[in-house]
Amino acid sequence: MLSFCSVVIPQSFFSISLPHFPLPTFQSHSSPSFFLRKSVNLGCTRESPSIKIHSSLTDFSVDVAVEEKKLPKGETWSVHKFGGTCVGSSVRINNVADVIINDDSERKLVVVSAMSKVTDMMYELINKAQSQDKSYISALDAVAEKHSLTAHELFDGNDLASFLSNLHQDVGNLKAMLQAIDIAGHATESFTDLIVGHGELWSAQILSYVVKKKGTPCNWMDTREVLVVNPTRADQVDPDYLETEQRLNEWYSLNPSKVIIATGFIASTPQNIPTTLKRDGSDFSAAIMGALFKARQVTIWTDVDGVYSADPRKVSDAVILKTLSYQEAWEMSYFGANVLHPRTISPVIRYGIPIIIRNIFNTSASGTKICHPSIIENEDRKILTNYVKGFTTIDNLALINVEGTGMAGVPGTASTIFSAVKEVGANVIMISQASSEHSVCFAVPEKEVKAVSEVLQSIFHSALYAGCLSQVAVIPNCSILAAVGQKMASTPGVSATLFNALAKANINILAIAQGCSEYNVTVVLKREDAIKALRAVHSRFYYSETTIAMGIIGPGLIGSTLLDQLRDQASTLKEESNIDLRVMGIMGSKLMLLDDSGIDLVKWREIREEKGEVADMEKFVQHVHGNHFIPNTVLVDCTADSVIASNYDDWLRKGIHVITPNKKANSGPLNEYLRLRALQRQSYTHYFYEATVGAGLPIIGTLRGLLETGDKILQIEGIFSGTLSYIFNNFKDGRVFSEVVAEAKKAGYTEPDPRDDLSGTDVARKVIILARESGLKLELSDIPVENLVPEQLRVSASAQEFMQNLPKFDQELSKKQEDADTAGEVLRYVGVVDVINQMGSVELRRYKKDHPFAQLSGSDNIIAFTTRRYRYQPLIVRGPGAGAQVTAGGIFSDILRLASYLGAPS
């Protein structure tokens, strides 16, 4: 039987009249039912003057006695949708065919997109033709060649001949249409939709041939014959379910099959004008088909393992969500998450059909199931603990604030505002209004803010002039952060946790919105804070409350010991205390090592030798604080460098926590110390320095505990130097001072130059720190220090020269030791903070042999707090006060204290 079709091209399509323009013959290979019903109208009414091009179709036979097959519906059907990436090559198409065949569902409907990039290539053809760029011909040939080569690689024989014949006919038709566009210089939307939809037609045919070749019978469906939609606006259409269902039943009666390969993206209007489903149209096609077939589930195959809890490009630790409710998926889509277009979800909700997002390149991954909340609760009880499922952001927004006392209680103000916004065609993303009605603010895309601001200024000109409105203000460069979760509605404290995480990350909130359903909480932030905010809240809800990025400065003896302690304890802290410590950078005086995800502390020394770069403090700080996915940053200064200590103020102002054993900052000029303490008190940024006084001993912590509980410090007296403790603990039984100093130097208790210890400067720094912590406003120069280095040797050229000459001065100290021993006393080098008299001192004192200070051994430190509560029996803190292990342990303790302040369990 031979049939004819007419392709109607409206004269209104052309920008010029073309009464004698010869167009090449069109041919079609579509199935007969479509063209036997009606002709294809490309954008005109029947009365429109038009050019008609008639051509004969390929011969085919229609048996008028075909028995009608009724379409079975229900859970025997599963729907699969494969995107362009999934069918981007012959290998991938083969994989898709295997997935279809291996699905054990009784019946399968497969919706397929055009091959990767083909739709874009088709749009580019139209653009070239409209601009009269003749290269559209060769570009179309390239598109055809792509499909021809793919077909040759996948099948052969009659199937290949049939496909190539159809492809050749389509290309001929397309060249004619593009030639018409070239002449007219313009393409109607209907013409454009007809052209770009060919990618789906070709990919569906190719896939159907491959499935057949593998031994599974199937039919392919041109969904323009079935799916009917009504355009609602330029970027959206609504399905006509009644008409579509009728056409689907007709189609199935002629093409019964247990496997159907259908084109995605394309459809027809009720007038049979070819159209598309616009953005994410293939997903929408699959959802519509799922609803029409009342399928068991709709699986959307893509190139990711599922829906992420946040954009993995911004949050490296984003996780795949096992389940989402329909509402959660809709909210995340609305606020910019790459989940599904919100309209994709609508068709399946009515029948409770789950949508599964899966990865075609990782079929072992179970993906993300989008379904009713009741199904989620039945399938995975654990998911109920995740009150917030996901976080997403929208950038490039501006916030408009309309404010004034004249707004309060005046009906219609909000209506006037948003009617004006509608007039200029702006899209309102979020609205927030104070309950006092004093102000209304809303977010719009930045590209639309100028028009919105101008129309509001115009409408409210009189009110602004009269003072009823105080301002129509625009805050540019904003972003929205949305937290989405089904369980937020019934869980107290979710919003508090969200805002607390933002506060601790030093993020300022410009506006807040939350609906009564509490499926999302939305905040407006400065654009430059958006990624940091996203990381902060994601880290708070999904991982440790205390994920901390660390930068270690000074990997010398103490710094390297700290790194080893972190290495040994990191996994235990993460598993047992939910504390995640990541060393993002290590910087020495010459080299630094940086890593985006965290340095391997097992091999950091070897990696630094191999990949270390020239030390650059600015780059180091920027990397640790700015170029990672962790909201909390701490810099640990393990040096004794005053230049590095001078950066603390800047770091704290940037929201970077600081931990250090370096005494230079706290014992330097008083005004700098006071400024650092004020910064610490005024923000959520912490500055800890326990190890500056007692290494691993809790001296600062004990002092603060006494003061914060209302005790009054009277005096602090102590042996603060492990070196001098060792020297005077062994300066007895007739031994001379120089001999004991040489022994201490050999054992590694002293600095390379023992004068640094014997001068008393280090003890004086500790005294001034404790004095300031006690409330005394003293400078280091206010502390009298008894220097144990003989005056003549203070100018010695080297430590070696000093040690050679030290025995010449043993007599004076030996005399003091003998006198003390005769009196039943010992010599101890102590620091004293006299709070009552507001002074401090560092000196050699004598103590009775039963005094706690006389009971020390080795290099132990001891500190006695005399307070109003501990007036008659001082509070004693005693233990090792020197050595890399205990000093590093003191720093580590401060790191864990920071983690506790940030929310880690105690």
ZALUMDO-54871 format. One record per atom (N, C-alpha, C): x, y, z. Coordinates in steps of 0.1 Angstrom, whole numbers, plus 5000, padded with zeros to 4 digits. Atoms other than C-alpha are relative to their C-alpha. Last residue first. Layout:
XYZ...
***
This chain:
499050004989533051605757500149865006500450054987531251575724501150005010499750144999532551805696499549955014501150094999530752135692500349855002500750005012533152405681498949894999500749885002534252465716499250014988501150014990535052095720499250134999501050095005537152105688498850005009500649935011539052405701498849924995500849904994539752215733499250084990501250074996540951925712499050095007500850035012543352155695498749935003500749885004544452295729499249984987501149974990545151945741499250124996501150095004547251885709498850025009500649945012549352185718498849924996500849884996549852055753499450074989501350044994550751715739499250125005500950035011553351885716498649955006500449875006554852035747499149984988501049934992554751705765499650134995501250074998556451515737498950075008500850005012558951775727498749935002499950125008560351825762499050004989499249985011559752065791500149874992500349875006557352115819500950034988498949965010557151765833499650134993499750105011554751765862501050054991498650055002553251975890500149894990499950075013550252195896501449964998498750035007549752295932499749934987500450105010546752485947501349974992500149975014548152665977499649884991499450125007547252556012499950024985499150074991546552856034500749884995499149914993545053096009501149935008498850084997543552845985501150085007500550134996540052995984501249915004500949984988541253355984499549875005501249935003544153245961499150025013500549964987547653115963498850104997501049895001548352925931499550035014500949994988551552715933499150124998500649864999553352615901499049995012501050004990555752315897499550155002500549874996557852215868499049995011501449974997559651885865499950155003500349865006563051865848498650045003499949995015564451575869499850144996498950095005563251565905500050024985500050035014561151805925501249914997500350145002560651785963500149964985498850074998562252125971499949854997499049975010559452315955501349935001500350075013556952125976501050034990500949925008558652266008499849924987501350075000560151996031499050084991499950135007563752096022498649935000499850114990562952456032500049874992501250064995563152696002500449895010499750114992565752945990498749955006500550004986565153175961500449875007499650124993566853265928499650015015498849994991564853535910500349865005499350135003562253625884501350005008498650014999559753895895500549864996499550135003556254025891501550005001498650005005554254325903500449854997500049975014550754435912501450004994499249885002551254445949500250034985500449904990548254215956500850134998501249935005548854025923499650115010500649944988552353925931498950094997501049905003553353705902499350045013501049964990556553515910499150114994500749885005559053325888498850035009501449995001561453085904499550134994500249885009564952955903498650014997500950035012565352715932499850144993500249895010568052685958499149964989499550035013567652435987499850134992500849955011567252476024500649964987501050105002568452316056499050044989501349964993570252626067498949904998499849994986573652466059498850045008499950134995572352366025500250005015501350055000571352726017500049865006500749924989574752856027498649945001499550054987576452586006499350075012500550134998574352665976500449945013501549994997574953035978499449865003500249944987578752975981498550015004499750114990578652735951499850055014501250084998576853015932500349885009501149924994579653265938498849915002499949984986582453015933498850075006500850104992581352875899500050045015500949924992582553185880499149915009499349894993585753055864499050075010499550054987583852735855500750115009501050004989581752935830500749955013499749904990584753015807499150005012498650014996584752715785500450095011499850124992580952695784501449995005500749984987580753065772500249875009499249914992583353005745499450025014498850084996581452705732500950085009500450084989578152905733501249925005500750125003579753165711499749925012500350015014581153515710499249884997499150105006580953575747499549984986499549955013579153905755500949904993501249975008577053775784500450044986500250105010580253615798498850024991498950005009581453915818499849904988500049885008578053965834501150004989499049904995577953615847500150114990498849995008574853435833500950115005499050094995572453365861501250004991499350075011570353675853501149915006498650034995568053775882500649914989499550135003565053935863501449985006498650014997563054235874500449854999499750124992559654235855501549995003500449984986558454575844500449895009499049924993560354545811499750035014498950094997557954265801501250085007499150035011555154515803501149915004498649994998552454495830500749984986499649945012548754545830501550045001499049894998547854305857500450054986500649875000544554115852501050115002500549974987545553765862499450145001501250084999546053665825499350035014501149945009548353965823498749915001500449874993550453835853498850064992500950034988550453485839499550125007501350065006551753605805499149975012500849895005554353825823498749954994500649924988555553535844499150114994501150084994555953315813499350075012501150005009557953575795498849935006500649874999560153625826498850014990500850004987560853255827499250135001501150105003562053265791499150005011501049935008564153575799498849914997501349984993565853405829498950074991500349864999569353455814498750035007499549944988570253095823499750155002500750054989567952945796500450085013501449985003569153145766499149965012500349864995572653145781498550044998500750004986572552765776499750145005499249914992573252815738499450015014498650025005571952515720501050095007499949955014568952545743501449984995499849865003569152335774499850034986501049924992567751995784500150154997500949945009569551805756498950085007501350074999571351565779498950064991499750135007574751715769498749924999499849975014573452065778500249874992501349975005572151945812500150024985500750125001575551785819498650024994499550085011577352095810499349874998500549935013575052305832500549924988501450045002575752055861499450064987500150155003579452085857498649964997499650025014579352465855499949854996501049955009577452485888500349974985499949865004579852275908499050034989499849985015578851955925500150154997498749965003579351935963500350024985499050104996576351725971501450044994500050044986573951955953501249915002499049924995573152125919500149985016498850085000571151835906501250085005500350124993567651975913501349915001500049984986569052315905499649885008498749964996570052215869500050025016499150115001566952005862501450055006500550104990564552285874501049885000499549954987566652535854499549915011498550005000566052335822500650045014499550144999562452255829501549995001499050055010561852625834500449865003500650005014558652745851500949954990498850035007559452685888499549974986499750135006556552855903501349994995498650024998554753125923500449874994499750125007551353275916501649995001498650015004550053515942500149874991499149924991546753655954501449994995498650045000544353535927500850105009499149885002540653595935501549955002498950004990538153315930500950124997500149894990534953395911501150005010500950044990534453075890500050105012501350015006535953235859498949965011500649865002539053345878498549994996500149934987539852995892499350134998501150064992539052825859499850065013501349955005541153075840498949945008500249864996544153005862498750054996500250004985543752625859499750145004501450054997543452655821499650005014500949895005546552875818498649955003499849884992548552625839499050114997501249915001547252295826500250125009500749984987550752125822498850104998501350084999551652015787499350015013500050115010554152295780498749925001499650124994553752495812500149884991499649994986553652855801500549875006499149894999553252895763500650005014498750055000551652545760501150115002499750074988548252675770501549965001498550004999548152915741500449945013499650084988544652915727501549995000498649994999543153185704500449935013499450034988539553125693501550014999498650055003537453285667500849985013500050144998533753305675501449944996500450085011534053675679500049855004501049945008534353955704499549914988501349994993536153765731498950054991500450144996539053645709498650015007500450075012539453985693499449875003501249945004539654145727499449944988501150054990542253905738498750054997500250155003544353975707498949955009500850005013543954355712499749854996501449964997545054325748499150004988500650114992548154135739498650035002500250115010549054395712499349885007501249975009548454675737499749904990501350034993550754505763498850034991500749874996553754495739498649975006499649885007555154135737499350135006499149934991554653865763500650124993500649974987551453725747500950075010501249915002552753745711499450045014499749865004556253615718498850094999500349904989555353315739500150144995499149895002555053065710499650115010499149994988553352755723500950124999498649985001550552825697500749975014499550084989546952775687501550014999498650014998545153025664500449925013499650034986541653005650501549995001499150114998541153175616500349985015500850124996538153395612500849885002500550085011539853655591499249885004501049915007540253895620499449934988501250004992541953615640498950084993500750135001544453565612498750005008500650025014545253935610499349874999501149905000545853965648499349994986501250064993547953645648498850094999501150025009550353775621498749965007500649875003552853935646498849984990501049964990553453585660499350134997501250085002555153485627498950045010500649965013557553775630498749924997500849884998558153705667499350054988499749895009559453355659499050115003499849894990559453095687500250134993498749935000557952835663500150095013499150084991555152575667501450075000498749945001552452815653500949935010499350034988549252615648501550044998498649995003546852775623500849975013499149974989543252665627501450004995498550005003540552665601500750045013499249964989536852575604501549994997500349874996534652575573500950055012500150014985536252285555499750135006501450024998535952235517499749995015500450144997539352375507498550005004500150085011540952675491499649865003500949965011540452955515499749904989501349944996541852885550499050024988500650074989544652635544498650065003500350145003545452765509499349935012501150005010545253135517499549854997501249974993547353085548498850004991500350104991550052915528498750025008500650115008549953155499499649895010501349965005550453445523499349894992501149994990553153275542498750034995500649875003555253165512498850015010500949954990557652885517499550144997499449894992559152755485499050065009499849885007557552435474500650115009499949874993557652085487500350114991501049915005556651795464500050145007500350025014559451545468499250114994498850005007561051645501499849994985499549875000557651735515501350014992500849925010556251405504500550144999499650045014559051215522499350084990498649965001558451405555500549974985499949855003554651385552501450044998498949985009554651005548500350154997499150114999552450885576501350034992499049974989550851225580500949885002499850134995549251195545501050015011498750065002548351565539500149865007499350044988544751665537501249924998500950094993542251715508500649965014501449955000543752015490499149915009500950115006547351945499498650055001501549975000550152195506499349884994500850115006553752135517498650035001501450034995556052425526499449894991500950085008559852475523498649995006499649995014562352735536498949934991499449875003561452835572500350014985498849984992558952545576500650134995499149905005555352525565501250015009498950004991552952225567501150104995498849945003549552255550501049995011500049965014546152095548501350064996498949915002546351895580500150034985499350015013542951755585501150104998498949905001541351695619500849974987499350025012537951525620501150114998499249895002536451495655500949974987500549925012533551265657500850134998500449874996534651155692499550094989500650004986535050775689499450145004501050114998535550725651499350015014501149995009537151055642498949895003500849884997539251085673498850004991500850024988540450725669499150125003501150095002541350785633499249975012501049945008543451095641498849904998501349994993545350965671498850034991500450124991548550825657498650005005500150125009548851075628499549885008501249995008548051365651499849884992501150034990550751255676498750014992500050144997553251235647498949965009500550075012552351575635499949855002501549985000552751715671499449924988500650094990556251555672498550015001500050135006557051725639499549905010501050015011556052065653499949854994501350004994557952025686498949984989500150114990561251915670498649995005498750034993560952135639499749895010499950154997557852135617501349965005498950034992557352515622500149855003498849915003553952625610501149965010498950014990551252355610501250084995498849975006548052445590501150005011498849964992544952275601501150044991498949995009541452235585501250065008499149894998538952135612501249994990499050025011535951915609500850124999498749954998534351965643501049954990500249864997530651915640501350075000499749954987531751595624499750145001498850064994530051495593500250055014499750125006526751545577501249935005501150095000524951815596500549864995500750014987527852035607498949895000499150074991530051965576499349985014499950145004527152055553500949925010501350064996526452375573500049854996500249994986530052495571498849925004499150104993530752385536499849995015500450145005527752565522500849905007501250034992528652875543499549864997499650024986532252875529498849965009499350145000530852835494500449975014500950115004528353125498500749865002500150094989530553375517499349874997498750054997531753565486500049905012499650105009528153595475501449945003499149935010527053775506500649894991498649974996524353575522500750084990499349925010520553515520501450045006499349884995519153235541500750074988499249935010516552965533500650135006499749874993515152705556501050074990498749935003513452425537500150125009499250085008510752165542501450064997498650024995509552365571500849894992499850145002505852325560501449965005500650084989505252665576500249854998501550025001507652825552499549925011500450144997511052955562498549994999501450035004512853275550499849855003500450144997515953445563498649984996501550024999517753765553499849855002500749875004521253915554498549995001501350035008523053635573499350144997501149914997526753705583498849974992500849975011529153405582498850095005499949865002531853375608499350054988499249985012532152995604500150154997498650054997530952965640500950014988499349904991527953185631501449965003499649885008527052975601500750105009498950045009527152655621500550124992498850014992525052815648501249964992499549874998522452925622501350005009499649935012522052575610500650135002498850075004521952415644500650074988498949954991519352675655501349944997499749875004517252595624501250065009499350015013517352225632500550144996498649975000516552285669500849994987499649874995513252105672501550024999498850014992512551825648500450135005500350064987509051775634501249995009501349954995509152005604499749955014499849874993512851945597498850045007500250024986512051575590500350135007501450044996511451625553499850015015500250134993514751805547498649985004501250075003516152095527499949875007499950134993518752365537498649934998501250064995518852655513500349865006499650144995521752895508498749945005500950074991520953195486500549875004500350145003523653415472498949955010500550094990524153795471499949864995499050104998526354035450499549905012499550085011524054335452500949885005498850064995522054485481500549904990499550125008519454715466501349955007498550035000517554955488500349874993500150125008514055105483501549974997499050045010514155345512499549884991498649954998512455535539500949974989499050105002508855485529501450075001500850124996506155715544500949874998499450074989508755985541499349885005500849964988506656205518500649945013499849864998509256185490499350055013498749984996509455805494500250155003499850054986505755775494501450025005500749914991505455995463500249965015499449875000508055805444499450095010500149954986506655465454500750145001501350024994505755355419499950075014501049935007508855505402498649995007499749864997511355385428498950094993500449974987509655045425500350145004501449995000509955045387499550025014500549885007513555145388498550015001499749884992514554885414499450134994500950014988512854605395500250125009501349975004514554705362499050005012500149865004517954725378498650044996500249914989517454395397499950154996501349945000516854175367499850115010500249945013520454075359498650074999499349885001521054015396499750074987498750025007518353745398500750144998500250025014515753845424501349984993498950025008515653825462499649984985500150115009513053975484501249994991498950025008512754215513499849874991500250125008509654355529501349994992499150025011509954605558499649874992499249885003507954765586500949984988500449955013505254495584500850134997500549874997505854435622499550074987501450014995506054065614499450145003500049994985509154135593498550005004500749884995508854015557500050005015499949994986511053775537499350135005500649884994510553675501500149985015500350014986512653435480499450135005499550134995513353365443499649985014499749984985511253645428500449865005500350134992511553615390500450025014498950064992511353945371499549885008499750145003508954005343501149945008498750005007508954385345500549864997500149925012505154385353501350004992500650085011505554095377500050084987499050095004507854305399499549914988499049925007505354585399501149914995500749975013502554345409501050074991499850125008504954225436499350014987498650035003505354565452500149894990499549905009501754675449501449964996500650035014500554345464500550104990499350125006503054385493499449974986498649965003501654735500500749894993499649985014498054635496501450034997500350115009496754695531500550034986500749945012498554955553499849884990501550004999499154815588499350054987500650084989502854905588498550025000500550135006504055035554499249925011501349995006504355395566499449874994501050014990507155305589498650014995500649884995509355235560498949995010500149974985511354975542499450135003501049894999511454805508499750035014500749984988514554585506499250134999500749875000515754435474499350025013501149994990518354155476499450145000499949874992520454075446498850005009501349944996521253735431500250145006500349895009524153595412498650065003499149885000524353265431499450114990500349935013521752995440500950135001499849865001522952745466499550054987499749955014522152395477500050155000499849865000522052185509500350054985499149955009520751835514500050165001499550095010518951595536501150064991499849935012518451785568500749914989501249905001516851585595500250094988499649905008519251295588498950104998499149924992518451075618500550124992500849904991515350955600500950085008500049875007517650795573499250115009498949924996518450515598499950144994500249934987515050375595501150095003498849964993515550285559499850085012498850065006512950105538501350035008500150145000509850165559501349934995500050044986510650525567500049855000498649984995511550595530500149955014499150105006508350435518501450015006500350134993506350645542500849894995499350024988508150955529499749875007500749954989506850895494500749995013501350074998509450845467499350065012500949894996512750955453498649945000501450035002515350665454499250135004500949924991518950765450498649974996500649885004521550525434499150075011501550014999522050155441499350134996500649914990525650165429498550005000500050064987526749845411499450105011501350074998525649995378499949935014499850074987528550235379498749935004498650045000528850385344500449935013499950105010525050405339501549945000498949975008524750585372500349894990498950105000521350575389501150044990498949945008518650815399501249915001498750044996515550615409501050074991499049965010512050775407501449965006498649954996509450605428500850034987499050085008505750585415501450055004499050044991503350715441501149924994500050154999500550725416501049945010501450054999499851095419499949855003500449994986503551175426498649945002499950134993504651035393499450015014500850105005503551325370499949875009501549984999504851605393499249884994500550084988508451485398498550005000499850145002509751595364499349915010501250055007508151935369500149854997501250024992510752015395498849944993500849885001513651955371498749985008501050015011515651675385499450134999500750124996518651665409499149964988500150085012521251915399499449875003499350125000520552145429499849924987498850015009519452495420500849875001498949924996517052595447501349974993500349865001514052465429501150095003500049965014515652125424499750154998498649995004516452095461500150044986499349894993512852175470501450024995500549875007511451935444500650125006499449995014513751655456499550124993498549974999512751715492500650024987499949864996509051725483501450045002500349915012509251395464500250155003501550005003510951235494499850094988500549874999514651155491498549994999501449985003516550825496499750155001500650125003520050695496498550024996501250024991521651035494499349874996501150045008525151025478498849975010500350145001527551215500498849974991501450025003529251555497499749854998500550114992532751545511498549984999499350135004534351745483499449895008499850074987531852035489500649864997499849914989531952285461500349945013498949915005532352065431500350105010498650064997530451795450501150084995499250005012527352015450501449955003499649865004525551925482500849984987500549914989523851615497500450144998499049964990524451445463499350095011500149864996521751285442500950025012501249974994522850955426499950155003500550114992525950775414498650035007499649994985526651025387499349895007498650034998526650985349500550025014499249895002522850945343501549975002498550045001520250685342500850124996499349895008516750805354501549965000498649994997514850495366500650104990499449935012511050525367501550015004499049894997509350275390500550064987499450034987506550015391501050105005498850094998504850175362500449985014500150034985501350325361501149905003500050145000501750315322499849955015501050065009500550675319500049845001501449984995502350785351499049934991500250084988505650625340498750015006500250145005505250775305499849915013501450005006504851125320499749854996500949994989507951065342498649994995499950124992510050945313498950005011500750105008508951235291499949875008501549984999509851475319499349904992500450044986513351325322498550025001500050155000513651365284499649945014501250065006512551725286500049855000500150144994515251835310498849934994498950044992514652195296499749875007499149904995511952215269501149945009500449994986509351945264500950105008499150074990509651985227499550025014499549914989507252075199501049915008498950054992505951935166500550105010498849925003502552085156501249945009498950085006499951815157501250084995500249975014497152065165501049924992501350055004496851925201499850024985501149924994500652005204498749934995500849925010503251745196498950085008501450024998506051585216499350074989500949955011509851565217498649965003499849865004512251545247498950054990500249904989512551165249499950144994499349875001512050925220499750095012500749885003510650585230501050125000499049905000512150235229499450134995500349895009509349985238501250105002498949904999510049645253499750114989499649994986507049415260501250095002498750054997505549495226500350005015499950064987502249575210501449955002498650034998502649815180500249935014499450035013499149865164501549955002500850105006497149845197500649964986499650134995500050025214499249894993498750045005499650325192500449865004500050025015495950355197501349954995500750125002496350315235499949964985499150114996499050575235499349874998499050025010496850815215500949885003500750055011494050785240500949964989500350144997496450825269499249944989498850085001497951135253499649855003499750025014494451295247501249904998501150075006493551245283500349974986500050144997496951335297498949924994501450035001497351665280499849855002500550125008500851735292498550005000500750094992501752095302499449884993501250065006504452285285499349925010500750104993507252525297498849954992499150104995509952755285499349895007498950035009508152995263500849885004499249885002504852985282501249954993500549914990501952745287500850134999499149904996502452525256499350105010500449865003499952245256501050105005499849904990501251895253499550134996500649875004500351575234500250105012500049904989502551265237499550144995500750044988501550985213499950125010501250065003502651045177499149975012500849895006505251295187498649944996501049954990506551015209499250124995499949855002508150845179499050065009501149915001508150495194500450144998499649874997510550205188498850104998500549905009509349845190500650145004500449874995511149555207499450094989500949925009512049195204499650135006501249964992515049085226499150084990501050104998517748885209498750035007499650084988520849095212498949905003498850085004520249225176500449915012500450115008516849345187501149904996500750094991518349555215499449884992499050074992520849695190499349905010499350105008518149785165501049925008501050115002516049955192500649894991500150094988519050155203499149884998498850084999519750285168499949915012499950115010516150375163501249925001501050104997515950565196500049894990499550084989519150745189499149895004498950085004517950865155500549915011500550105009514550995166501149904996500750114993516151155196499449904991499050084993518651355175499349895008499550115008515851455151501049915008500550134995514151665178500549884992499250054989516251965170499649875005498650035004514752015136500749945011500050115010511051995145501449954997500350124992511552215176500049874991498850044991513252475155499849875007499050055009510352475130501349965007500550145004507852505158501049944990499850104989509752795174499749864995501050004989509852985141500449895010500750134998513153015122498950015011500750024987514553335108499349865000499249934989516853455080499349995014500949914992514153365054500850085011500649905009516653235028499250105009498949915005518853055054499450114991499649904989515752925072501150094995501149904999514552775039500350105011499849915012517952615033498850115000498949904997517752475068500250104989500549914990514352315060501150105004501049925006515652165028499550105010499349905009518852045044499050094994499449904991516751885072500750104991501149914995514551695047500650125008500549935012517651555029498950105004499049905003519151465063499650084988500149894990515951285072501050114997501349925003515851085040499950115009499849935013519550975044498850094997499149894997518950875080500250094988500849904992515950665070500850125003500949945009518050495044499150105006499349915009520850445068499150074990499749884993518550285093500650114992501249934997517050045068500350135007500549945012520449945054498750085003499149895003521849885089499550084988500249904990518849675099500850124997501249925003518949485066499850115010501150065007522549375072498950094997499750015015524649535099498849944993500850115007524649635135500350014985501050074991526549835162499249894993499350074990529749975146499149915008499150095005528050075114500749915010500850115005525250245133500949894994500550074989527750455152499249884996498850074995529550555120499549915012499850115010526150655104501249915006501050104999525150855135500349884991499950054986528351055136499149895002498950095000528251095098500249935014500450125007524851245100501149905000500950064991526051505125499549874994499250064989529051575103499149935011499350125005526851615073500849945011501050105000524751865092500649874995500350034986527852065100499049895001499050094996528852055063499849955015500150125009525552205053501049895005501050094994525452445083499949874992499350124994528752585069499049915007500250125008526652815047500649875006498750065000526453085074499949864993499650025014523253265065501549954999499049905003522853395101500649984986500649864998519653205104501050114997500949975011521252895089499450145001499249985012524152905113499150044988499449874998521852945143500850034987501049905002519752655130500650145001500450005015522752425126499050124998498949925007523952535161499750004985500349864997520552415176501150094992501249975008521252075160499650155001499649995014524752065174498850044991499349885001523452135209500450034985501049894999520951855205500650144998500749995013523751625193499050115000499749885008526051695222499250024988499449894994525751345236500450114991498650034996523451125216500750135005499149995012519851235216501449965005499649875005517851125246500849994988498649985004516250785252500150154995500049865006513050685270501450034998498749934999512850305276499950134993500149895010509550125283501350085003499149894998509949785299499850104989500249905011507649495305500950125003500750065011508149185326499950084988501449965001510849345347499349934989500950125000514049145350498550045001501149974991516249425338499049895000499750064986519249255322498950045010500250145000517949335287500149935013501450025003517649705294499749855000500849964988521049725311498549974997499850114990522649525282499250035012500850115004521149775257500149885010501449964997522550065276499149884997500150014985526049905276498550025004500050144997525749865238499849975015501350045005524750235235499949855003501049974990527850315256498649964996499850094988530150125233499050035011500550145003528550285202500249915012499150075009529050635217499449864998499049915007527250905236500949934990500050055013524250695246501050084991500150144999524650735284500049944986498750064996525951085280499949854999499149995011522751185261501449945003499749875005520451065289501150004989498549995002518950725293500350144994499649895009515450695308501550014999498649954999514150375321500150124991499649905010510450285328501550045003499049914995509449965345500450094989499249915008506149795336501150075009499250095009504649485353501050094992498650024995503749725381500849904991499750044986500649855363501449965002499449904992499149895328500349945014500050044986498349655300500750105008498849964993497649835267499949955015500249904990494949655248501250025008499450044987496049485216499750115010499649894991493849545185500549935014500850014987493849255161500550105010499250024989495249365127499150005013500750094990492549315101500949975012501249944994493549625082499349915010501150105000496949485076498850055007500849994988499149775068498949904999501250075000502049725044499250025013500250084988504949965038498649934999501150105000506350145009500049925013499550135003508550445018498949905000499450074989506550755018500649874995500550134997505750954987500849945011499150115004506351314987499549875004500550144999504251624989501149914995499150085007505451984996499649855002500250144997502852235004501049924992499450095010503652605005499949865004498950084997501252805026500649944987499350025013498653075028501249915003498849935003497153025063500549974986500349895009493552905064501250074995500450055013494552565079499850114990501450055000496352745107499749954986501049915006500152785107498649935002500149874994503152655127498950094994498949944995504652345112499850155005500149855001501552145107501250065007499249934990502151775102500050154997498749955005499251615083500750075011500049865003496651415102501450044993501049934992495651055111499950154995501450035005497350865083499050085007500349925012500551055091498749964994499949864998500950935127499550084988501249954992499550585122500050155001501249955007501950515094499050065008501050115001505250495113498750064994500750024988507850765104498949894998500150144997509950725074499349965012500250034986509451065058500049855001500550144999510551225026500049975015500050054987510751595017499649855000501150094996511451704981500349955014499850145003513751994976498949915006499450074989512352344978500249854996500150145001511852564948500749935011498850064994511152924958499949854999499450095010508553064933501249935005501050075007506053224958500749904990499350095008508753314984499149924991500950095008507553615002500849924991500249945014510053755027499049904993500049854999510353715065499950064987498949935007509353355061499950155003498750044995507353155087501150094994499649904990504253355078501349965006499449895006504153155046500550105010500849875001503452855067500850114993499149904995505252525058499350134999500549865003502852235055500950105006499249924990504351885051499650154997499849865004501751665033500750075011500149914989501851285036500250144994499449865002501151025010499950085013500749894993500550645013500750134997499349875001501350354991499250115006500949885000500050005000500950125000
***
